[in-house]
Amino acid sequence: MDVSKYMDLNPAARVVFNSLPERRSRVRFMIPDGQGDWRAITWGAFANEIEAVGLYLNSIGVKLGDRATILAHNCVEWMSAALGIQAMGGVMVPIYPSSTAEQIAYVIDHSDARVLFVDSEKLLRRVLEQWEQVEGGLLRIIALNDELDVAKSLEALRADGVVAPSASKVAEKFATWSQVRAQGRALAEESPEKIYQLLDNVSLDHNAVMLYTSGTTGLPKGVPLTHRNVGVNGRDWMQCNAPLLEEGFVDLLWLPLSHIFGFGEVCLGNTLGFVTYWTDPVQVLSKLPEVRPEVFMSVPRMFEKMAMAAMEESTQKAQRAKLDAITGGNMKFCLSGGAGLKREVKEFLFSHDMLIIEGYGLTEASPTLTLNRPSDFRFDSVGKPLPSVELKLAEDGEILARGDSIFNGYHKNARATEETFTSDGWLKTGDIGRWTDDGFLQIIDRKKEIIVTAQGKNIPPANIEIRFRDDPYIAHVVAFGDGKPFITAGVWLHEEAIEPYLEEHGVNGDAARAEALQKLVSDRVERANQGLARFETIKKFVIVDEPLTVEGGLLTPTLKVKRKKVYERFADAFESLYQK
């Protein structure tokens, strides 16, 4: 498609209001109605909610540049709140719903948030647990769900033996979504031009969002991104993917809005006039054949599940039919992010005309630095730099970046900011890369995760682990061996792939199962070792039953392995591999 008319930069909220003359009565969102059907929300209704939120926040004293946090699961109200915050000049700060009470309190306090939007009693209880830390700065707590009961949340806390604030103290700061909408609509009727006046005050160089890096170690850092940062990145993104995009496409949204990947999908839809169907991680695969989207954005696991299901068929024709049945057979644009997708999966899906676009980036880059293009890609790479991005490799191979999509520095953390940029202004990504002869970037390792063995050998663990990324039976391999005489590894298996494997090979009984899995992994380790230097090879391994999950604290919300946490949790298992 020709994306030239979308090349002007605008704040995300302005994009919605600019589209109203053409799209006001069209459907923007389709949401589950709870009865097995869908309920439509028009562009006009969406804009009205954004306007109401923006005017309400302005009326209670939220000022240009103030932060407002959103602690909620995916819903249209989440997006209305986010763009309402931005429309009146505020900075939207998402908080992952998987966060602990302490993590939530840290973000609210550290961001100097003036408002908190929350959608459930479970999440509200986590906030109330930390009331003394958060109450001082908050002007208002807004319930995205009118049924949220403060008294019930307080009672539950006291029943658990937690010291809870008085109901009256919380009530002073509390408002429901209906109250916000009603007061906002009244203000809009009183002054129809007010929202446009507020929008006019928002500069591209004002902060739009502040994202807290989940990080694999230490406290999260606040990453402020301006409207220009994210706008430039979005413009580059559309230019690169234009051959696969069209206005009015249908997409199926399940990625968390609290991550820039999910938020970015909705903002792309706002620009290109998508009809977005909403679902969740549990139902997403079952909804694909019903919705038949042209656009599907996902983390690797969903694409892996599609491929594994189709691979069970014996012929190319049957595999294609299975994929069409799974996806609805209408996909035009597929994007995988958050982690690397196995090359085997990409090649298999591409053999059935499903090109999965992948790239590379980080929060501090708004977030994308490189992309494979529809007509210029390599499955063993993360693509080429975006048009507005400059990349180079430092002497040690670290990827350095600069451009208009790069952030200016961490919130209230000058030391971390100084450490993150070179003296001449290049962003240090912390990733080690290399260029292919034809200009594609490959990621080799994380700079700070080098294993130094007892012999003084410096070993990038990712160089070992990446050799298992395309294995259909292995979910994770974590290399271990800092200060040790040799390298070992923890291995986590894909249970849904293992069961059919054991059944196919007639394996019955616990002992036979353990022996078969040991042999399965051993063969794969031996194969991987053939491509490694002798000092890098895995000498021993342990198959771990406890899965690595976000909830268990072993994966970040973006599904990256928290290496140090894994080492701590399974210390006995790793250490046992060195016992004679």
C-alpha positions in Angstrom: 0.0 0.0 0.0 1.0 3.7 -0.4 1.7 4.9 3.1 2.8 8.4 2.1 -0.3 10.0 3.6 0.6 8.6 7.0 4.1 10.0 7.1 3.3 13.2 9.1 4.0 12.7 12.8 1.1 13.2 15.3 0.6 12.2 18.9 -1.4 8.9 19.2 -4.5 10.6 20.5 -4.5 13.2 17.7 -4.5 10.3 15.2 -7.9 9.1 16.4 -9.5 12.6 16.4 -8.1 13.4 12.9 -9.7 10.2 11.6 -13.3 11.1 12.7 -14.5 12.9 9.6 -14.0 9.8 7.6 -14.4 7.0 10.2 -16.7 8.2 12.9 -19.5 5.7 12.3 -17.3 2.8 11.3 -16.5 -0.1 13.6 -13.1 0.2 15.3 -13.3 -2.6 17.9 -15.2 -5.9 18.3 -15.2 -7.1 21.8 -16.7 -10.3 23.3 -20.2 -9.8 24.6 -20.0 -12.6 27.1 -22.7 -14.6 25.2 -20.5 -16.0 22.6 -20.9 -13.1 20.2 -19.3 -9.8 19.5 -20.2 -6.2 20.4 -19.1 -3.4 18.1 -17.5 -0.1 19.2 -17.3 2.7 16.6 -14.5 5.2 16.1 -16.9 7.9 17.4 -17.6 6.0 20.6 -13.9 5.4 21.2 -13.1 9.1 20.6 -15.8 10.1 23.1 -14.3 8.0 25.8 -10.8 9.4 25.1 -12.2 12.9 25.3 -14.1 12.2 28.5 -11.0 10.9 30.2 -8.8 13.7 29.0 -11.2 16.4 30.2 -11.8 14.7 33.5 -8.1 14.4 34.2 -7.6 18.1 33.3 -10.4 19.1 35.6 -9.0 17.4 38.7 -5.6 19.1 38.3 -3.5 16.7 36.2 -1.1 18.9 34.3 1.0 18.8 31.1 3.8 16.3 31.7 2.2 14.6 34.8 2.3 10.8 34.9 -0.8 8.5 35.2 -0.5 4.8 35.6 -2.6 1.9 34.2 -2.7 -1.3 36.1 -5.2 -3.5 34.2 -5.8 -6.3 31.9 -6.6 -5.7 28.2 -9.9 -3.9 27.5 -11.0 -1.0 25.4 -11.2 1.1 28.6 -7.4 0.6 28.9 -6.8 2.2 25.6 -9.3 5.0 26.2 -7.5 5.8 29.5 -4.1 5.7 27.8 -5.1 8.0 25.0 -7.1 10.2 27.3 -4.0 10.7 29.4 -2.0 11.6 26.3 -4.7 13.8 24.8 -4.5 16.2 27.8 -0.7 16.2 27.8 -0.1 13.5 30.4 2.4 10.7 30.3 0.9 7.2 30.3 2.7 4.7 32.5 1.6 1.0 32.1 2.1 -1.5 34.9 2.1 -5.2 34.1 -0.8 -7.0 35.9 1.6 -9.8 36.8 3.5 -7.3 39.0 3.7 -7.9 42.8 2.4 -5.4 45.3 6.0 -4.2 45.9 6.7 -3.7 42.2 3.4 -1.9 41.7 4.2 0.5 44.6 7.7 1.1 43.2 6.4 2.2 39.8 3.7 4.4 41.2 6.1 6.0 43.6 9.1 6.3 41.4 7.1 7.6 38.4 5.5 10.3 40.6 2.1 9.2 39.3 -0.9 11.4 39.9 -3.5 9.0 38.8 -3.9 5.2 38.9 -6.4 3.3 36.7 -7.1 -0.2 37.9 -9.6 -2.9 36.8 -9.9 -5.6 39.4 -10.2 -6.2 43.1 -7.1 -8.5 43.0 -5.0 -5.7 41.6 -6.5 -3.1 43.8 -5.7 -5.2 46.8 -2.0 -5.1 45.8 -2.2 -1.3 45.6 -3.9 -1.1 49.0 -1.3 -3.3 50.6 1.3 -0.6 49.9 -1.0 2.3 50.7 1.5 4.3 52.7 4.0 4.3 49.9 1.5 5.3 47.1 -1.2 7.5 48.7 0.8 10.7 49.0 1.2 11.4 45.3 -2.1 10.1 43.9 -4.9 12.5 43.2 -7.3 9.7 42.1 -7.7 6.0 41.8 -10.1 5.2 38.9 -11.8 1.9 38.6 -12.1 0.8 34.9 -14.7 -1.7 36.1 -17.7 -0.2 37.9 -18.2 -3.4 39.9 -14.9 -3.0 41.7 -15.7 -2.9 45.4 -13.2 -1.0 47.6 -14.8 -2.2 50.8 -14.5 -5.9 49.7 -10.9 -5.4 48.8 -10.1 -3.9 52.2 -12.0 -6.7 54.0 -10.0 -9.3 52.1 -6.7 -7.6 53.1 -7.7 -7.5 56.8 -8.7 -11.1 56.7 -5.2 -11.9 55.5 -3.7 -10.0 58.4 -2.6 -7.1 56.3 -2.8 -3.6 57.8 -5.2 -1.8 55.5 -6.2 1.9 55.3 -9.6 3.1 56.3 -12.4 3.0 53.7 -12.9 6.7 54.0 -9.3 7.5 53.1 -9.5 5.4 50.0 -12.9 6.8 49.1 -11.5 10.3 49.0 -9.4 9.4 46.1 -11.7 6.9 44.4 -13.8 7.3 41.2 -15.6 4.8 39.0 -15.4 4.6 35.2 -19.0 5.7 34.9 -18.3 8.8 37.0 -15.3 9.7 35.0 -17.2 9.3 31.7 -20.2 11.3 33.0 -18.2 14.2 34.3 -16.0 14.1 31.2 -19.0 14.2 28.8 -20.6 17.1 30.7 -17.3 19.0 30.3 -17.3 18.2 26.6 -20.8 19.5 26.1 -20.0 22.6 28.0 -16.8 23.2 25.9 -16.7 21.2 22.7 -13.4 22.7 21.6 -11.6 22.0 24.9 -10.1 18.7 24.0 -8.7 20.2 20.8 -7.1 23.0 22.8 -5.5 20.5 25.1 -4.3 18.5 22.1 -2.8 21.6 20.6 -0.7 22.1 23.7 1.0 18.7 23.2 4.3 18.9 21.4 6.0 16.0 19.6 8.8 16.5 22.1 6.7 16.1 25.2 6.8 12.6 26.8 4.1 10.3 25.7 4.7 7.1 27.7 7.1 6.0 30.3 7.7 2.3 30.2 9.4 0.4 33.0 12.0 -2.1 31.8 11.2 -5.5 33.2 14.9 -6.3 33.3 16.5 -9.6 34.2 18.2 -8.1 37.2 17.8 -5.2 39.6 15.0 -2.6 40.0 13.2 -1.6 36.8 14.1 1.7 35.2 11.6 4.2 33.9 12.1 4.9 30.1 10.3 8.1 29.0 9.5 8.1 25.3 8.4 11.3 23.5 5.6 11.5 20.9 8.4 12.0 18.4 10.3 8.9 19.5 7.4 6.6 19.0 6.0 8.4 16.0 9.3 8.2 14.1 9.5 4.5 14.9 6.0 3.9 13.8 6.6 5.7 10.5 9.7 3.6 9.8 7.8 0.5 10.7 5.0 1.3 8.2 7.5 2.1 5.4 9.2 -1.2 5.9 6.1 -3.3 6.0 3.9 -1.3 3.5 3.9 -4.1 0.8 2.0 -6.4 3.3 -0.4 -3.8 4.7 -3.8 -2.4 3.7 -6.2 0.1 5.2 -9.2 -1.5 6.9 -7.5 -4.9 7.7 -8.9 -7.1 10.5 -6.5 -8.0 13.4 -6.9 -10.2 16.4 -5.4 -8.5 19.5 -4.3 -10.6 22.4 -0.8 -9.1 23.2 -0.8 -7.2 26.6 -1.4 -3.5 26.2 1.0 -3.0 29.1 3.8 -4.0 26.7 4.8 -1.6 23.8 4.2 -4.5 21.4 0.5 -4.7 22.2 0.0 -1.0 22.6 1.8 -0.4 19.3 -0.6 -2.9 17.5 -3.6 -0.8 18.6 -1.9 2.4 17.6 -1.1 1.0 14.2 -4.7 0.0 13.8 -5.7 3.6 14.7 -3.6 4.9 11.9 -4.6 2.4 9.2 -8.3 2.0 10.2 -8.1 -1.6 11.3 -11.1 -3.5 12.8 -9.6 -5.0 15.9 -11.1 -8.1 17.6 -10.2 -8.5 21.2 -9.3 -11.8 22.8 -6.9 -13.3 25.4 -3.9 -15.7 25.5 -6.2 -18.7 26.4 -8.6 -18.2 23.5 -6.5 -16.6 20.8 -5.9 -19.8 18.8 -9.5 -20.9 19.0 -10.7 -17.4 17.8 -8.4 -17.3 14.7 -10.6 -19.4 12.4 -13.7 -17.5 13.5 -12.3 -14.0 13.0 -10.1 -14.8 10.0 -7.7 -11.9 10.5 -5.4 -10.5 7.9 -3.1 -9.2 10.6 -1.7 -11.3 13.5 1.0 -10.2 15.9 2.3 -12.6 18.5 5.2 -13.8 20.6 6.9 -16.9 19.1 4.9 -19.5 21.1 1.7 -19.1 19.1 3.4 -19.5 15.8 5.2 -22.5 17.1 1.9 -24.1 18.1 0.5 -23.5 14.7 3.5 -25.1 13.0 3.7 -28.1 15.4 0.0 -28.8 14.7 0.4 -28.6 10.9 3.6 -30.7 11.0 1.6 -33.6 12.3 0.1 -34.0 8.8 2.1 -36.2 6.4 1.7 -34.3 3.1 2.3 -30.7 2.0 -1.3 -30.3 0.9 -2.7 -31.6 4.3 -0.3 -29.3 6.2 -1.5 -26.3 4.2 -5.1 -27.3 4.9 -4.4 -27.7 8.6 -2.7 -24.2 8.7 -5.7 -22.7 7.0 -8.1 -24.3 9.4 -6.0 -23.0 12.4 -5.5 -19.4 11.1 -8.7 -18.9 9.2 -6.7 -18.9 5.9 -6.7 -15.1 5.5 -3.5 -13.9 7.0 -1.6 -11.3 5.0 0.8 -9.9 7.7 2.3 -11.8 10.6 4.8 -10.3 13.0 6.6 -12.1 15.8 8.3 -10.3 18.6 9.4 -10.4 22.2 11.9 -13.2 21.6 13.5 -15.1 18.7 11.2 -17.4 16.7 12.8 -20.8 15.8 14.2 -20.8 12.3 12.6 -24.2 11.6 9.2 -22.7 12.4 9.8 -19.7 10.1 11.0 -21.9 7.2 8.1 -24.3 7.6 5.4 -21.5 7.7 7.1 -19.7 4.8 6.9 -23.0 2.7 3.1 -22.5 3.1 3.2 -18.8 2.1 3.2 -17.5 5.7 6.1 -15.1 6.0 6.7 -14.2 9.6 8.4 -10.8 10.0 10.9 -10.4 12.8 13.0 -7.6 14.0 15.1 -6.5 17.0 14.9 -3.6 19.4 14.6 -2.6 23.0 12.3 -0.3 25.0 14.8 2.5 24.9 14.6 2.5 21.1 10.7 3.0 21.0 11.2 -0.1 20.5 12.4 -1.3 17.0 15.9 -0.9 15.6 15.9 -3.5 12.8 13.4 -5.4 10.7 13.4 -8.1 8.1 11.4 -6.7 5.1 8.8 -8.6 3.1 11.1 -8.7 0.0 14.5 -8.6 1.9 14.8 -11.0 4.7 17.1 -13.7 6.2 15.7 -16.1 8.7 19.0 -16.3 10.5 19.0 -12.6 11.2 16.9 -9.8 12.8 16.9 -7.8 9.6 18.4 -4.4 8.6 18.3 -1.1 10.4 15.1 1.0 10.1 15.3 4.1 7.9 15.7 6.5 10.8 18.2 4.3 12.8 21.9 4.3 12.7 23.7 1.2 14.0 27.3 0.3 14.5 29.3 -2.3 16.4 31.7 -1.3 19.2 35.2 -2.9 19.4 33.8 -5.7 21.6 30.8 -6.3 19.2 28.2 -4.4 21.3 25.4 -3.0 19.1 25.3 0.8 19.3 22.3 2.9 18.1 21.3 6.5 17.5 18.4 8.2 15.8 15.2 10.1 16.5 13.5 7.1 18.0 16.2 6.7 20.8 15.1 7.9 24.3 17.0 10.7 26.1 17.6 9.1 29.4 16.0 7.3 32.4 13.6 8.9 34.8 15.4 10.1 37.9 18.5 7.9 37.2 21.3 10.0 35.9 23.9 7.4 36.6 22.1 4.7 34.6 21.6 7.2 31.8 25.3 8.0 31.7 26.2 4.3 31.7 23.8 3.6 28.8 25.2 6.1 26.3 28.7 6.5 24.9 30.5 9.8 25.3 29.4 10.8 21.8 25.7 9.9 22.3 25.3 6.3 21.0 22.9 4.1 22.9 24.6 0.9 24.3 22.1 -1.9 23.6 23.9 -4.4 25.8 23.6 -6.9 22.9 26.5 -8.4 21.0 26.0 -8.5 17.3 27.6 -9.1 13.9 26.9 -8.1 10.4 26.4 -10.6 7.5 28.1 -10.0 4.2 24.8 -8.7 2.8 24.0 -6.3 5.6 21.8 -8.2 8.0 22.3 -8.0 11.7 22.6 -11.1 13.8 22.4 -11.2 17.6 25.1 -13.3 19.3 24.7 -12.7 23.0 23.9 -10.3 25.9 27.1 -8.5 26.8 26.6 -8.8 30.6 25.9 -12.5 30.6 29.3 -13.9 29.9 30.3 -17.1 31.7 33.9 -17.1 32.9 35.0 -20.7 33.6 37.5 -21.8 36.2 40.0 -21.9 33.3 39.4 -18.3 32.5 37.5 -19.0 29.3 34.9 -16.3 28.4 31.8 -18.0 27.1 28.6 -16.2 25.9 25.8 -18.5 27.1 23.5 -17.5 24.3 26.0 -18.8 21.8 25.3 -22.2 23.3 21.6 -21.8 23.9 20.7 -20.5 20.5 21.7 -23.9 19.0 18.5 -25.3 20.7 16.2 -22.5 19.6 14.9 -24.4 16.6 14.3 -27.7 18.4 10.6 -28.6 18.6 11.0 -30.6 21.8 13.1 -28.1 23.8 11.5 -25.0 25.3 14.6 -23.6 27.1 18.2 -24.4 27.6 20.1 -22.4 30.3 23.9 -22.8 30.2 25.7 -22.7 33.6 29.4 -22.8 34.6 30.7 -19.5 36.0 33.8 -20.3 38.0 33.3 -24.0 37.2 35.6 -26.5 35.4 33.2 -27.0 32.5 29.8 -26.0 31.1 26.5 -27.7 32.2 22.9 -26.9 31.3 19.4 -27.0 32.6 16.9 -28.2 30.0 13.1 -27.5 30.0 11.0 -29.5 27.5 7.8 -28.6 25.5 5.4 -30.9 27.2 2.8 -30.7 24.4 5.4 -31.9 22.0 6.9 -34.5 24.3 3.7 -36.5 24.9 3.0 -37.2 21.3 6.7 -38.2 20.9 6.6 -40.7 23.7 3.3 -42.1 22.4 4.7 -42.4 18.9 7.7 -44.3 20.2 5.6 -46.6 22.5 7.2 -45.4 25.7 5.2 -46.4 28.8 6.0 -46.2 32.5 8.0 -43.6 34.5 11.4 -45.4 34.2 11.0 -45.8 30.5 9.9 -42.2 30.1 12.9 -40.8 32.0 15.3 -43.0 29.9 13.7 -41.9 26.6 13.8 -38.2 27.5 17.4 -38.5 28.7 18.3 -40.1 25.3 16.3 -37.5 23.4 18.1 -34.6 25.1 21.5 -36.3 25.0 21.3 -36.7 21.3 20.4 -33.0 20.8 23.2 -31.9 23.2 25.7 -34.0 21.3 24.6 -32.5 18.0 24.8 -28.9 19.4 28.3 -29.6 20.9 29.6 -30.4 17.4 29.4 -26.8 16.5 31.1 -25.5 19.6 34.6 -25.0 20.8 35.7 -27.8 23.2 35.6 -25.5 26.2 32.1 -24.3 25.2 30.5 -27.8 25.0 27.9 -29.0 27.5 29.4 -31.8 29.5 26.4 -32.6 31.6 22.7 -31.5 31.7 19.7 -31.9 33.9 16.1 -32.0 32.7 14.0 -29.7 35.0 10.3 -30.4 35.5 9.3 -27.1 37.0 8.4 -24.8 34.1 9.9 -21.3 33.6 7.0 -18.8 33.8 6.4 -15.1 34.3 4.2 -15.9 37.3 7.0 -17.9 38.9 9.4 -15.0 38.5 11.7 -16.9 36.1 10.7 -15.1 32.9 10.3 -11.4 32.3 6.8 -10.2 31.1 8.4 -10.3 27.6 9.4 -13.9 28.1 13.1 -13.5 28.5 14.9 -15.9 30.9 15.9 -14.3 34.2 19.2 -16.0 34.2 20.2 -15.2 37.8 16.8 -16.1 39.1 17.0 -19.5 37.3 20.5 -20.0 38.7 19.2 -19.3 42.3 16.0 -21.4 42.0 17.7 -24.4 40.6 21.1 -24.0 42.3 21.0 -27.6 43.8 20.2 -29.1 40.4 23.1 -27.2 38.7 25.6 -27.9 41.5 24.7 -31.6 41.5 26.1 -31.8 38.0 29.6 -31.1 39.4 29.5 -33.8 42.1 31.6 -36.9 41.4 
